[in-house]
Amino acid sequence: MKIEKILLPFDDSVHSQNAAKFGLDLAKRYSAHVSIIHCYEEWNASVAEIPEKLIMEIRANARREAEALLQRTEELFKNQGIEYSLECVDGEPGHVLANRSKSKQYDLIIMGSHGHSDIAGLFLGSVTHKVLNTIYCPIMVVP
């Protein structure tokens, strides 16, 4: 198996941190590029009583928090001799990651078995479960 491009979803959970460490080690072994992605969902309110300015502030805060979270994982990848990229994406993580796998631009997805989701799967996290059921490339699930 040729591994040149790895997709690494990151949400700063313990399992996600473990997956990041595993992904870093694998990227070093194969000289692979790692695309680190954090999915967040902007608050989309349609309540007339909420001022548009407040909604924009809430959305901006969500983006800032997502970027700060992603920067924490960059500390792990900095100065490690591998290529990596960071990306914050607005959208439901399961859908975003499933669509990314369909793009066929990744050789492997490495993700944690559970994340920070409010809805936990019986054996796997809900996002991991969704991605496993819709993937188009190999996936490695790290506890």
N, C-alpha and C positions, 0 to 999 in steps of 0.2 A: 504494500500500500504506500502510495506517495502522499506525503503530507506537506503541503506548501502553505496552505491558508487555513487558519483555525478561527472559528467564531467562538468567542467567550462571553456569554451573557453574565453580567455582574450586578448583584443587588446588595452587596456588602453583608449578606448573611454568612454564618460560619461555613455553611456548605459551599457558598459561592467563593469565599476566600480559599477554601481547600481546592476547589476547581481551578482557581487562578494559579495557585502554586503548582498544581499538576500540569496545567497548560503551559506555564513558564518552562518547566522542566522538559516537557515534550517539544516545545518550540526550539529550545537549545539543541536538543538531540537531532532534530530534523532541519534546523535552520529555517523554520517556518515563520511566516508573518502571523501575528495574532491581532484580530479585530475585536477589541473589547467594547461591548455595547451595554448600555443601561437603558432600559425602557421605563418610562414613567407616563402616567396619564394626567394630562392637564384637566383641571376642573372645568367642565363645560356646563355652566348654569344657564338656565333660560328663565330664571325667576325675575319678573319685572321689577321687584322691589330692591334688587341688588344693583347698585350703581356699576356701570361699565368700568369705571376707573378701579373699583375694588376687585372686580373680576380679573382685570389685566394685572393688578398687583399679585393676586393669588397665583395666576399663571406664571408670572415672572419668578415668584418665589419657588414654585415647583421646579422650574427650569434650573434655577441657581442651586437648589438642593441636589438635583440630579447631577449637575456638573461637579459639585463638591464631592459627592459620593464617588463618582468616577475617578476623580483625582486621587482618592485614597488608594485605589488599585494601581494607579500609575506609579506610586512609590515602589511597589513590588517589581515593576517591569523596567524602571529607569536603570540605566547603566548596566544592563544584563547582556548586552551584545546581541539583542534580537530586535527585529523590526516589529512595531506594534502601532495601532491607531486606537483612538478613543472616540466614542460617538454616543451622544444622548439622543434618544428617539422618543417622540411622543407617540404613545399607542399602547394598547393592551399587549403585554409581553408575549403571551402565547401566540397571538396572531402575527406580531412583528417577527418573531423568531421562526415561525413556520414559513412565512413568506421569504425570509432571508435564506432558509434552507432550499426553497424552491428555485432560487436564483442560480443555484449550482456554481456559485463562486467560492464556496468553501469545501475543503476536503474533509473537515471534521468539526463537529460542535462539541465543546466540552462545557458541561454545566453542572451546578450543584443539584443534589437530589431533592432538596427543599429550599425554599426561599423565604422571603418576608411576606408572602401572601396571607391575607386574612382567612382564606379558605384552603385548608390543608387537605391533600389527597389522602387516601387510606394508607398507601405505601409510599407514594411519591408526592412531591409538591404538585399543585394544580398546573403551574406553567410547564414544569418538566413533563407531566403527563400529556398535556396538549401537544407539546413539541414531539414527543415520542410517537404520537399517533398521526402526525402529519409530515414527518421529515422526508427529505429526499437525499440525504447524505448520512454517513455514519455519525453516531452520537455516543459520547462517553459521559456517563452519569457518575459523578463523584460524591461520595457521602460526606 
